[in-house]
Amino acid sequence: AEEGDVESQFLLGMTYSYSKDFNRAAEWGEKSAIAGHPTGQALFASLLAEGSGVDKDLKNAKYWFEKSAEQGDRLGYSG
């Protein structure tokens, strides 16, 4: 993940989210979102919408949910 593997970044974000370490979940979720991982974008959007590990930002959450959907993510993040 630290070397830029987007799938690993996403999986770390999910793992941290499930363990309730939302600061690290947001860190890795954002990295995967920026790198273009559709479900990583949905993960980061969910954290933004909930204000978990980041300041609550519904406008930015909407942006990332839309980016995720544009890439075909139909399931989104259901953490």
Secondary structure, DSSP 4 states (H G I P E B T S, - for coil): -TT--HHHHHHHHHHHHHTT-HHHHHHHHHHHHHTT-HHHHHHHHHHHHHTSSS---HHHHHHHHHHHHHTT--S----
